Amino acid sequence: MVEIKIRRTPEAVPKTGSFEVYYSDGRESVWFYYDDEKSRRLRPDAMTSEQALEKAKEFAREELEKLNGL
């Protein structure tokens, strides 16, 4: 059975980082990047940490449903 986990990466720059959706069977991870400093969010698709975590959870939930055939 494949496990899917969400890991938060350490912040190299304050208020900036990512969440990794990690597969236990070695599949390629999916990353959700964030920047909580509004002045640094220049791209329109940039997310806050709360938004990135929510997207990571949603993605992980969908992947589990696919794997379990739901």
C-alpha positions as CSV (number, residue, x, y, z in Angstrom):
1,M,0.0,0.0,0.0
2,V,1.3,3.4,-1.0
3,E,1.4,6.1,1.7
4,I,1.1,9.8,0.8
5,K,2.5,12.3,3.3
6,I,2.9,16.0,3.4
7,R,6.2,17.4,4.6
8,R,7.1,21.0,5.2
9,T,10.6,22.0,4.1
10,P,12.8,24.1,6.4
11,E,12.7,27.8,5.6
12,A,16.0,29.0,4.1
13,V,14.5,32.5,3.8
14,P,12.1,33.6,6.5
15,K,8.4,33.3,5.6
16,T,9.2,31.3,2.5
17,G,9.2,27.6,1.8
18,S,7.3,24.7,0.4
19,F,5.2,21.7,1.2
20,E,6.1,18.4,-0.4
21,V,3.5,15.7,-1.2
22,Y,5.7,12.6,-0.7
23,Y,4.9,9.1,-2.0
24,S,6.3,6.1,0.0
25,D,6.8,4.0,-3.2
26,G,9.4,6.4,-4.7
27,R,7.2,8.3,-7.2
28,E,8.2,11.8,-7.9
29,S,7.1,14.2,-5.2
30,V,4.9,17.2,-5.9
31,W,5.8,20.6,-4.4
32,F,3.7,23.5,-3.4
33,Y,5.7,26.7,-2.8
34,Y,4.7,29.7,-0.7
35,D,5.8,33.1,0.3
36,D,4.2,34.8,3.2
37,E,5.8,38.2,2.6
38,K,3.3,40.0,0.4
39,S,6.0,42.3,-1.2
40,R,7.9,39.3,-2.5
41,R,4.8,37.6,-4.1
42,L,5.3,39.0,-7.6
43,R,3.8,36.1,-9.6
44,P,0.0,36.0,-9.7
45,D,0.1,32.3,-8.9
46,A,2.2,32.7,-5.7
47,M,0.5,31.4,-2.6
48,T,0.6,32.0,1.2
49,S,1.6,29.1,3.5
50,E,-2.0,28.5,4.3
51,Q,-3.0,28.4,0.7
52,A,-0.1,26.1,-0.2
53,L,-0.9,23.7,2.6
54,E,-4.6,23.6,1.6
55,K,-3.6,22.8,-2.0
56,A,-1.2,20.1,-0.9
57,K,-3.9,18.5,1.3
58,E,-6.4,18.6,-1.6
59,F,-3.9,17.1,-4.0
60,A,-2.9,14.3,-1.5
61,R,-6.6,13.5,-0.9
62,E,-7.3,13.3,-4.7
63,E,-4.3,11.1,-5.2
64,L,-5.4,8.7,-2.4
65,E,-8.8,8.5,-3.9
66,K,-7.3,7.5,-7.3
67,L,-5.0,4.9,-5.7
68,N,-7.9,3.4,-3.7
69,G,-10.2,3.4,-6.7
70,L,-12.8,5.7,-5.3
